[in-house]
Each structure stands twice: as C-alpha cells, then as structure tokens.
C-alpha cells in the first residue's frame, strides 16, 4: 500500500491563484493573510540580520500550524531572504524523534541564499511520549508532516517572491535521511534533489537492533563494556587492517575488510582486566558485530556494527554501551521509547521491558503495526523518475557509524541498482571512512553535509556535497568524488589536519604512492582491489 500522491504543487498554485488565495500583498507582513489548506499563519515578520539563530541577512520569517486531522498540530517555519535570494528552497530535516523546528538548518540555508524551512513534525519535545493514544500524531511524525511542510513552504515562497522556487532541495541526516527517502518514495515531486545522510530508513529493524545490543550487554550480568575495553577493541581491530588500504593512519578505508575476532582479546581464564574481554564480553561484542537475526528463520533483521572505531568517545561508548545502566545508551533510549511508546503505547513514565523482546513474533507484530508509517525501504523508484525526471539523490554514510550500521545504506543502494536500470543516472552513494554518526570520528568528516561544524574546504562541487547535488540537478554533471577535510580537533579555526577524497560507490580512495598521505591530491578513486565493476562510473576509469 502506498500513500495517496498529492496534487502537484504547480496545479495547486494555479487553483489558489484562481480562487484569490495568493492575492495577498507581496510583503512579509502581508503573508499573515495567506490562505492555505488546513493551515494557520501565526507569524509573518521581517527579522534583521543577527537574529537568532544567527543569520547573515534580513529575512522574512513565516511560522504556521497545519492541522490535516483533528489530532494534528504540525508547526512549521519558512524563512525567506529579504535580498540575495538564489531562487531556490532548501528544507532541513529533523533528527531523532524531532519535536522542534530545526533553526540551525534554516540558518544554514539562509547563509547560502536559499529560502529555508523545517517543522517539529507534529509534536513538541524530543521523545516518543507523544505517541500513546495518538495514531494521527504518529503518522504526522512518520511522513505526513514533512510532505505538508514541503507543500506549504513552497506555496509561501511563491506568494512572497511572486514566482515559484526554481529548484527545491532537501538535506539531512539520520531520521532526516529517512525523511528524505520517504519524500522520494511517496511524494516524488516535492524535491528536485535530496541529500540523504546515514538514513534510518529501515526504522523498525534498526530499532530492533538497538534492543538486540541492549540485551547483549545487559541480559547477562557482568558483560558491560567500559571505554577502556572498547579502546582496546578498536586498537586490536586497526592492528589487523589499518594498513590494508596502503596508508597507516588510524582509519580503515573499508572496515568490511577488517577481520577482528574479539577472542584475541580474551582475558586469562577466570580473570578480568581493563583492556581484555571476559568470555561474556567476547560473546557480547560478537553479537553487536553480527546484528540481530530471526531465531526461527535465521534471516538477518539488521546488520551489525564495525569495531575499527569502537573506542571513539562518540562511538560505542555513547551509542551502544552508554553509562553503566540498562537503557542509558543512546540506542537504549531510542529503542525502548519506540517499542514502549509507539508499538505498545505504554503511557509515560512507565518503562518498557527490553529484556524479553522476541526477535521473531515481536518483530512481526511491530512491522505490522508501524512499518508503513516509519520505513522507507522501497527500492523501485519509477515514480520518482516519472514525476521528477531531473530529480537526483546523493546518499552518504560514515563507515564507523555507531547509530545506524553503514551496511544498511550499502544494502539499500545495491537494491536500488538492482531494481532500476537507470539508477546510476539519478542516484549516487558516498561512503565516508572513519566517520561516526553524521559527523565526527577520526576520518575526513567535513564535506558540507547538514551540520554547522561540517564546513567544506570551499563551496565548489569538488568539496561541498550540496553544491555537487546542485550541479548534478541543474547542469547534469554527476559527482564522482568529493574531497573531504578533517580539521584539527574537528574545529575549522584550528586548521586542516588532512584531506581525502570520498568516492562514488563502489570506488575507494587509493594512494598514488608519492606525496603526503594527508593531501587528497595524492589519491585516486579506483574500483576495489583493482577489479572491474559495471556499477562503477566509467568502470576502471580514473576520477
């Protein structure tokens, strides 16, 4: 079953013009009188440069509420540059359980000349406490709010400037990446180009993986993994595979080539220590690496996680192990809330017991109830190609992501390649070695993705992934590589530590053998292991 495709924006604008709905004066304050379906404009005011969030230019701020059902309250905002508009619209996404307008994303859009927008997705607060007894709010969060925000934002852009945006883009990560794929799959004409970062698109199975990891660490006493033990796991993994890419730099170019066995860190019999693993901890690490599977069919539910950056503070110590208490990890927070509040609709503050989750029967029940509203797994994208022939998708994912296994994006992309003969004409994947969830980590982790700290080397398409998407949509030039940067202490003001190319999948960066290994100019994008691959751009052609 698919969601009903809404009337294309151009048709709705024509209808509104005919009815006089767009007859408001072309001033910011005049937008308060704009009549849009199921929508109330609550703010229409010009704000000066320097207004929080810090914006570089004056803008027209429009805020409103959309109520598609009696139990819906979708707050959204669109900010429109008073001068210097580039003619386009850029929507931010909302991570986690959302619950607030992404003002940082709007500010980033304005800095680049876009009109920018965001929504709270229909509830306030970054938890799932809104869900019990409110199925319409669950639908709003799952997919409806982002679609309606796109429609209303573009209608407001058209009213303010007297012409529609020439192009509409979407850029976000995590739940925002899931939102981007949901838009592509269900509302193909909402955006011309989307940047899909580390998408949580297989939501129900991803969150089951969170519960799997929680059970691995807490259903057996004494297997909690301390930061010191995780640092030892990372060091042992890199010792086995760091040099396989020809450069020893503390980063694995493709961690699937690492073959680390946790048993190599086993403590002496009947002992424990800060940098070794007890038998229970060996088992726990193996479970996290493997990911959950159905105990009846044996089928994989969600892929497991890599260990080559497991000890980084923002990796396993934060997301998977967390503080020494059940449910205290970030994965535990999200997984328990989803199954407790959304699936079982347990009212807060009553907790849900993760320890008895059945990865066969309970998984089937969760999918039956929630998969349609949360999962964006469709790989046959004919509708996107039919309704939006200029539409383009760039997906990116950090290989060392401790929140959403990078294997999931590779698997989804490979399914799209299989199910669409022209997939390479509109969809590219860039994997980021050494990067954690959406950013951070020891790799080159800044390339203009949807984070304020992810400052690219420049706004040129060679360095900035949003500019690369624009160039592909507007000029037909497909991206082959993006030169990313690692700043000292991840602070741009402290200088550049290293640059390295990110290569269009399945190519990887290969060192030329001369010059600094910290300079992207000394690397080429090549097919893995020198093999030809019909999915690669130009087969073995250089970048």
DRENROTOR-284770 format. One record per residue (C-alpha): x, z, y; residue in three letters. Coordinates in steps of 0.001 Angstrom, whole numbers, plus 500000, padded with zeros to 6 digits. Layout:
XZYala;...
// end
This chain:
500000500000500000unk;501253499107503466unk;500223500363506865unk;497958498022508817unk;500054495857511113unk;499002496418514690unk;498150493702517200unk;501401492176518504unk;502448493540521871unk;502092490243523723unk;498469489916522628unk;497687493489523637unk;499221492946527079unk;497132489801527602unk;493998491740526663unk;494911494590529001unk;495561492202531877unk;492191490583531323unk;490482493994531429unk;492343495100534551unk;494289497788532717unk;497545496599534256unk;496190496323537780unk;497978499480538991unk;500404499021541900unk;503969498268540766unk;505220501647541980unk;506358504528539838unk;503685506937541014unk;501054504245540576unk;501700504255536837unk;499748507516536657unk;496594505391536851unk;497618503131533994unk;495013502979531218unk;496419502637527714unk;494620503171524384unk;494380506826523271unk;496925507708525964unk;497033510011528964unk;499818509628531525unk;500825513145532571unk;503882512398534746unk;504818509375536838unk;507524510290539301unk;510729508904540726unk;513717511132539934unk;517079510884541723unk;520484510336540169unk;521949513559538819unk;518622514794537486unk;518796516496534113unk;519522515061531681unk;522411513759533797unk;521530510226534844unk;523705507949536951unk;520927506207538822unk;517478506905540171unk;514735506245537664unk;511007506296537212unk;510088508975534700unk;506807508444532870unk;505553511029530387unk;502369510856528408unk;500401512017525404unk;498978509779522683unk;496066511007520538unk;495298508477517782unk;493325511207515928unk;491623514438516932unk;494528516435515453unk;497266514337517056unk;499262515249520149unk;502175512827520451unk;504229513484523559unk;506452510644524689unk;508519509604527686unk;509946506366529043unk;512446506330531912unk;512851503114533906unk;515859502367536157unk;514843502015539801unk;517625499460540250unk;520002497580537992unk;517614497204535056unk;519172494979532400unk;515750493643531433unk;515663495453528072unk;514196498513526364unk;516149500901524107unk;514442503606522076unk;516269506692520911unk;515336508292517605unk;514809511938516769unk;516880513724514138unk;515851516401511654unk;512216517438511982unk;512235516177515599unk;509819518240517707unk;511308517354521108unk;511891514312523267unk;515484513064522909unk;516550513232526557unk;520190512660525665unk;519264509346524058unk;517215508366527093unk;520121509209529401unk;522467507059527311unk;520019504150527575unk;519841504506531356unk;523640504542531675unk;523685501101530106unk;520888499748532294unk;518103499969529743unk;514671501452530117unk;514820504253527543unk;512229506136525550unk;511641508850522970unk;508905511057521510unk;508515514504519986unk;506827512694517018unk;503661514729517383unk;504723518377517239unk;506852520878519131unk;509802522670517509unk;512464521512515071unk;510921522880511886unk;508257521758509400unk;505985524679510306unk;503549522222511889unk;502650520644508536unk;500419523062506538unk;496793522053507013unk;497624519217509423unk;497843515932507488unk;497454513827510639unk;500470515525512227unk;502441514790509059unk;501507511110509412unk;502487511181513086unk;505915512592512239unk;506363510305509245unk;505776506992511005unk;502858506703513399unk;504377508386516463unk;507425506123516633unk;505306502988516359unk;502884504106519061unk;505766505232521279unk;507264501733520989unk;503990500091521959unk;503214502366524897unk;506766502309526213unk;506898498525526278unk;503477498354527943unk;504689500722530652unk;507874498678531096unk;505751495565531559unk;503492497295534089unk;506368498704536173unk;508554495624536333unk;505800493022536201unk;507299491406533128unk;507949492474529535unk;511348493523528304unk;513358490511527228unk;514597492427524176unk;513783495764522581unk;516320497783520616unk;516373500981518563unk;519430503138517890unk;519565506399515988unk;520928508287513006unk;519669510431510102unk;515907510878510452unk;516291508444513333unk;517824505944510916unk;514817506444508648unk;512569505803511650unk;514401502548512354unk;513892501271508814unk;510256502391508870unk;509749500307512012unk;511411497267510444unk;509408497549507239unk;505964498314508711unk;505939497096512306unk;508243494121512311unk;507609493059515912unk;508295496427517554unk;512053495799517918unk;514361492795518031unk;517372494768516845unk;517896498147515233unk;520992500275514684unk;520367502269511519unk;522731505229511224unk;523015507214507965unk;519307506777507239unk;517258509438505457unk;515046506613504221unk;514710507890500632unk;513387511124502122unk;511611512737499174unk;514512512136496783unk;517120513114499372unk;515390516447499904unk;515141516946496145unk;518920516510496175unk;519135519331498700unk;517236521567496289unk;519468520429493405unk;522556521535495325unk;520913524815496249unk;520118525508492610unk;523669524544491607unk;525111527187493924unk;522527529960493626unk;520689529786490294unk;523853531078488614unk;525379534266490059unk;528907534158491413unk;529380530407491985unk;529197530331495790unk;531938528084497173unk;533922529611500031unk;535525527484502760unk;538958528189501239unk;537877526882497837unk;536345523800499436unk;539571523147501349unk;541390523251498010unk;538885520775496556unk;539488518398499464unk;543277518667499201unk;543248518039495447unk;540965515038495870unk;543131513448498548unk;546243514069496457unk;544673511820493827unk;543500508981496047unk;544606509068499701unk;547410506536499186unk;545257504072497211unk;544413502172500405unk;548090501723501264unk;548120504352504029unk;548529508105503594unk;546550509503506496unk;544217512173505140unk;541357509679504831unk;540067507759501825unk;539101504220502791unk;536577504149499934unk;536057507556498259unk;534404505928495258unk;537978505168494167unk;538794508879494048unk;538605510319490548unk;538795514038491109unk;537922516401488266unk;537084519929489504unk;538521521315486270unk;542004520544487595unk;541500523497489965unk;540294525877487251unk;541382529488487681unk;543324531087484836unk;540967532486482199unk;538906535497483307unk;540367535435486846unk;539319534275490285unk;541256533315493389unk;540786531894496882unk;541921528358496005unk;540873527956492374unk;537497527425490708unk;535830529643488134unk;534012527940485230unk;530707528343487077unk;532173526828490229unk;533600523886488296unk;530092523221486979unk;528561523598490437unk;530973521128492057unk;530315518637489256unk;526571518949489840unk;526903518328493565unk;529138515328492890unk;526683513891490357unk;523404514420492207unk;520028515168490602unk;518546513249487711unk;515185513351485964unk;515548515668482940unk;513032513606480960unk;514019510014481738unk;517647510583482737unk;517140508387485812unk;519099509242488942unk;516939510788491662unk;519535510707494440unk;523291510064494430unk;525795512880494730unk;528453513678497308unk;532157512961497668unk;534836515646497772unk;537553513893499793unk;536437515694502993unk;534611518596501346unk;536594521263503202unk;535992519970506730unk;534067522632508696unk;531200520223509403unk;531004519046505789unk;530266521090502643unk;530849524499504338unk;527992523725506729unk;525611521455504871unk;525943522290501172unk;527447525761500754unk;526487527288504076unk;526820531030504665unk;526779533183501540unk;522997533369501092unk;520362531174499430unk;518682528821501858unk;521273529410504578unk;522923525993504315unk;521581523146506439unk;520489521373503256unk;518710524535502133unk;516897524779505457unk;515613521211505312unk;514851521078501596unk;512996524378501422unk;510970523538504523unk;509950520136503219unk;508784521283499808unk;507393524567501104unk;505617523456504280unk;504905519743503731unk;504449519347499976unk;502940522731499072unk;501607523510502571unk;502653527158502431unk;501950528685505854unk;504933530211507669unk;506665532582507390unk;506065532774503612unk;509116531257501861unk;509085528727499046unk;510987529451495829unk;513516526670495324unk;514934528077492092unk;512205526797489751unk;511770523268491116unk;511295520842488197unk;513042517530488783unk;510522515690486610unk;506984516966487195unk;507506518440490670unk;509338515288491773unk;506463513079490624unk;503951515262492459unk;505996515276495674unk;506317511494495650unk;502606511041495001unk;501667513208497980unk;504295512338500573unk;506370509249499739unk;504171506816501668unk;504482508788504888unk;508203509534504635unk;510055506979502524unk;511263503684503986unk;512614502043500843unk;511107498550500928unk;513888496064500340unk;511932492818500528unk;511869492253504287unk;509978488973504527unk;507559490381507118unk;510425491289509428unk;511826487792509136unk;508399486183509558unk;507254488178512591unk;510629488509514275unk;512944485628513486unk;515531486772515976unk;515455490322514579unk;518705491839513378unk;519684495050511566unk;523053496791511612unk;523324499815509357unk;526269502227509435unk;527123505314507420unk;530055507725507175unk;531564507715503687unk;532051511507503771unk;528521512334504949unk;527609515805503577unk;523947515462504564unk;522924512053503216unk;525076510616500469unk;526722507403501651unk;525995505891498245unk;522322505731499218unk;522952503279502070unk;525157501085499903unk;522437501029497247unk;519706500154499750unk;521788497398501320unk;522569495908497917unk;518838495873497124unk;518156494016500367unk;520833491459499466unk;519195491016496070unk;515643490678497382unk;516238488446500426unk;518081485156500073unk;518954485148503767unk;519869488833504042unk;523325488145505483unk;521659486226508302unk;519949489352509655unk;521417492478508037unk;524943493921508044unk;526349497214506757unk;529408499037508121unk;530814501980506166unk;532966504448508105unk;535883506049506203unk;536406509747506853unk;533279510217508953unk;530773513013508337unk;527067513023509231unk;526538510613512159unk;529977511503513560unk;532874513906513250unk;535342514172510387unk;538960513032510033unk;538254509305510257unk;537815506955513221unk;534361508221514091unk;533546506818517547unk;532212503290517964unk;529296503584520363unk;526785504949517876unk;523929507141519066unk;525917510248520020unk;527119511224523508unk;530609512039522171unk;530918508716520310unk;532480506901523253unk;533759503470522185unk;537092502044523311unk;535055499710525534unk;531551498289525745unk;532765494990524297unk;531177493934520972unk;534559494371519257unk;534450498121519976unk;530811499020520612unk;528249498644517852unk;525268498399520216unk;526967495568522114unk;527667493917518768unk;523966494122517929unk;523024492669521322unk;525462489800520854unk;524018489046517417unk;520393489122518590unk;520901487307521876unk;523765484917521099unk;523637484556517333unk;527196485896516813unk;527223488106513720unk;529595491107513719unk;532476491036511256unk;534401494114512370unk;534096496974514841unk;537303498654515995unk;536530502379515999unk;538548505203517543unk;539495508748516603unk;540118510898519668unk;542398513926519687unk;540199516868518624unk;537275514400518917unk;537489514752522707unk;537877511435524581unk;539522513227527520unk;542357514370525247unk;543455510850524319unk;543414508446521404unk;544765509576518055unk;544073506435516023unk;542090503192515937unk;540957501422512798unk;538603498529512018unk;535233499093510390unk;534489496074508252unk;531251494332507382unk;530423495312503817unk;531890494825501286unk;535183494242503073unk;537545497104503813unk;540408497595506240unk;543800496658504761unk;547113497453506443unk;549290494439507256unk;552432496347506313unk;554041496236509759unk;553467498206512936unk;551759501523513475unk;549111502560510974unk;547309504198513902unk;546634500815515544unk;543633498724514469unk;545544495561515417unk;547692496030512304unk;544748495928509887unk;542630493111508489unk;539209493152506858unk;539584491970503282unk;537454491899500180unk;538108494940497978unk;541103494627495668unk;541588491015496761unk;538534489889494807unk;536128487236495982unk;532586488345496658unk;529746485984497505unk;528141488657499679unk;531143488825501996unk;531222486790505187unk;533354483722504539unk;534366485011501104unk;538098485764501423unk;538355484561505000unk;540073486989507345unk;538137488734510079unk;
// end
